[in-house]
Every structure is written in C-alpha cells, then in structure tokens.
C-alpha cells in the first residue's frame, strides 16, 4: 500500500495567529502578506485542480482579525460559504491537531496548503512529520518584514516539538549528503 492516500479536494489553511498590534485596528503587514499568498494559492487551485469545487479555506486566528482576513479573502474572490474560521487554536501544534481531527475520518483526505510566515517553516516541518504522516501537505511561506527581535518573541510561542520522525528525516538527509559527497567529491 502506498505511503500517501489519494487526495480528494483541497484545504487552504491561512495561519493568522499573531501577538502584535497594528495601527488603526487594521491587520498587520505580515498578516496581509499571508493573505496575499493565500489568494494566490486559491487562484492557483481554482485554475489547475480538477477537484477545485471541493476547496475549503480555513483561517486560524483570533475572532476579530480572522473576520478581517475573511473580508479581504472575499474581496479577493473567495466565496464566503467555503471559508471557515478556527479561533480555538493558539499555536501551530493545536492547528495541526485540529486539521488531523477534521480529515482523519476521510478515506481520501484533501491536499492541504498551509500558509504562514517563512520563519514558521521549521515548526511546520517538525510538527507535520510527527502528526501528519501519510497526508499530503505543502507549506507556503509569506514574507515577514518585522524586526528580528519581534519575530523571535513570536517564534518562542511556537517552539517546534521535534519527534522521532523529525530526527529520522534529518538522519536520512545527512546520510544522503555524505553519500553524495563520497560519489561526487569537490
């Protein structure tokens, strides 16, 4: 049996959890970058996937910012009836757990597009390797132009939990690197 299941439909997860405040009660620029990437991903899915009619968008964040993200998505062409909001998840691990809870009962789960800031990629990889084995997921990183110290404070809230699968993957990658260096020395 194959390691991955066949996918049926698409789930675009827009990770809008943030701790910073912005001027004029608007969405911060880095969240708007995530929304922009989300709209691009939605457009790509609508243009290229045969199962595009089974696409859902899930916004993860606090209620007020999530509603603002929903409004921006609808202005960008996303239909209101395919947008869901998850206000319960407070970090990446809870978000992934929520996604697993939604899709685990499906014989053919959706292909998942996860959209967050580029610095979330390590957290995403370690969490997904341990909890989402066998599901197809793709991470899209949006630019984040905040100062490094502000990003580091927010990053501390989402410390990756590295399970056995993460370390297995790292060891496998290291072994491949060593083998390639032996075969193709500089």
N, C-alpha and C positions, 0 to 999 in steps of 0.2 A: 504494500500500500504506500502511496505517496506521502511525503512528509507534510505537504501543504494540501489543504482542501480546495476544491474548486470554489471560486467566489461567485456570488450572485448579488449584485448591487454594489453600491459604494457608500461609504460613510466618511464624510469630511469632518474632522474634529478640529475646531478652532480653539486653541488653548489661550484664553484671555484672562487668566488668573494673574493679577498684579497687585502690588502693595503700594505703589507710588500714587501720588495725587497729581492732577494736571490743572492747568489754569482754566478758568471759565467753566468748570464742571464738564469738560469735554474729554474724549478718550485720549490717552497719551499717544504720542507719535509712534512708539514702538508697538502699541496695540493696533494702531491704524496700519502699520506695515504688515502685521499678521493678517488683518482683514483683507488687505490688498492681495497678499499671496493666496488667501482663501478664495477670493473672487477669481483669480487667475486659475486656480486649481479647479474650481467649479466650472469655469468656462472650458477648460481642457477636457474634463469628464463629459460635459454635455456635447462637445464636438466629436469625441473619439470613442466613447464606450458604447457597445451595443446594449448594455443594461443601464443606460443613463436614466431611464424612467424610474429606477429603483434607487435613486440617490437621496441621502439624508445629510443634513448639516447639523452638527451638534456644537453648540457654543458652551464652553466651560468657563465660568466666572461668577462674580458677584451679581446679584439681580439687576442693579441699575446699569452698570457698564455692559452687561450681557444684552439688555434691552437696546442700548445704543448700538451695539455691534449688530444686532438683528436689523435695526433700522437701516444701517449702512449696507448690509447684505441685500436687503430688499430693494434699496435704491440701485444696487448693482445688478439686479435682475434675478435674484434668488427668490423663489416662491415662498410665501410665508408658511404654507402648510407643510413644507419639508424641513423647517428649522425647529430644532428642539434646544432647550436650554437646561444645562446641568449646573445648578447653584450649590449642590451638596459637596462636590469635590473641591478640596482645598489645595491639592498638590498633584504632581504627576502620578504618583503611585495610586492615589484614590481615583484619578481619572482612568487609568488603565484598568483598575479593578472594576470600575463602572462599565467600561466598554466590554470587558470579558463577561460581566453579568448580562449584558444585553445580547451578545452574539453567541454565547456558548451553546445555547439550545438549538441554534440553527444548523441544519445539515450542511448548508452552503452559506457560510458567513460572508458578509460584504468585504470588499477590498477597502482597507482603512488608510486614509490620508490624514496624517497628524501634522498640524501646523502650529509652530511655536517659534520663539526666538532661536537664533543659531546656537546660542550658548546652552540651550536645553538638550542638544543632541546627545551628549554623554549620558545624561539622566535618562533620556528616552531609550537609548540602546541598552543600558543595564536593566531597566525596568521591563522592557519588551522581551529581552532574551529570557528572563526568568518567568514571566507571566503569560506571554502570548505565543508560545511555541506552537507552530503549525498554522498560524494565521498570517495572512499577507498584509503587511503594513509598510507604509512609506512615510518618511519624515521630510517635511519641507521647512527649512529654516528661513525666517524673516530677519531682515536687518534690525539691529538694535543699536542706536546711536547714543545711548546713555553713557555717562562716565563709568569707568571700570569699578570704582568703589560701590556705586549704586547697584550695578549688576551683581557684584559679589555678595552684597547683602541679600538680594533677592534669591541668588543662587543657593545660599545657605539654607533657605526654606525648602529647597527641593533637592537635598543631598541624595545622590543615587545610591540605591541599595543593590550592591553587586552580589548576585547569587552565583551558584556553581556554573550555570550556563555562560555567564559573562566571562568567567575565568577560563572555561573550556575554549570559548571562541578566541580569547586573547592568546592562549597557548597554541591553538591551531594556526592563527595568523603569524605568530612568531616562528613556528616550525616551517611554514611556507616561505617566510622571508629568509631563514637560514638556508633552506634547500635551494632557493633561487640564487642566493649569494655563492653557494658552492658550484652550481651549474654555470652561472654567468658571473665569474669574478670580474672586478673592475679592471 
